[in-house]
Amino acid sequence: MDPILSIRGIGKTYASGHVALKSVDLDIHRGEIFALLGPNGAGKTTLISIICGIVNASRGSVLADGFDIVGEFRQARSRIGLVPQELSTDAFETVWATVRLSRGLFGKPRDDAHLEKVLRSLSLWDKKDSKIMALSGGMKRRVLIAKALAHEPRILFLDEPTAGVDVELRRDMWNLVRGLRDQGVTIILTTHYIEEAEEMADRIGVINHGELVVVEDKHVLMRKLGKKQLALQLQQPLAAIPAELAALPLELSEDGLTLTYTFDVQGERTGIATLLRKLADHGIDFRDLHSSESSLEEIFVNLVSGRGKGGQA
């Protein structure tokens, strides 16, 4: 399948000498939700700004739906919608005037039926004659999405789309994004809410210090870089882990009542049977046990701190 977005060797060095992006290679598949994660200053916004024509790259190339973002700027940009993190709209304009203007800026012919469909999908139709200044923060963010969708883009960038909105509205936004994906729109999402990426994304890229650390299918990433743990609640506290068990990946809680065993999620054998047998041999009884898996947040923290490794796809 041809990628809808093809990024090759993109780098950005500012006049000050600061290197924001080193050499980014990335393909985004048609119809996927791709989450781009990274700490502040990692290069997420710079990369998006380059793709959307807001910032010029120092080197490299980008094709949007087959069009070069520099040599074929108009065709490329018409394929892209951007929902910025900042709430930047004309406060004195109405919702309807705002989305109509946005469509016109891309040279699209008037299509009130499409704009009505967009506003209804965002629960904004009853606010179409309201001025932006009269809307709540959540509604203003929906207007930004409506503006980005007004010219019918095939690629939609959402830069921190749920920043500063309540949990209920965040869930509504997730449903909206899934609906857009179902309509064939490719979504690239940046977020500080790791659970947002875990909930929505098909693939995940992690960027740090201007470099892509990993690009992988979400479930493959969690399987490759995650870990499973088995926590055993002991009948009697242990003063220390017996020397004969020291080679096993075991941790003892401070109160001596919980043994935690970490095992490889990709290994053919977990080693649990061996562990339980050795515990029995040493007369260590447990009253309860439960297993847990790494969250995406733990994997992310490990990657950006340099403790995880992955490959691009």
PyMOL commands that set and color helices and strands:
alter all, ss='L'
color gray80, all
select helices_A, chain A and resi 44-51+73-78+95-105+112-121+125-127+132-134+137-149+167-182+194-200+218-225+243-245+272-281+296-304
alter helices_A, ss='H'
color red, helices_A
select strands_A, chain A and resi 5-13+19-28+33-37+59-64+67-68+80-83+155-159+186-190+203-208+211-217+228-234+250-252+258-263+286-293
alter strands_A, ss='S'
color yellow, strands_A
deselect
rebuild
show_as cartoon
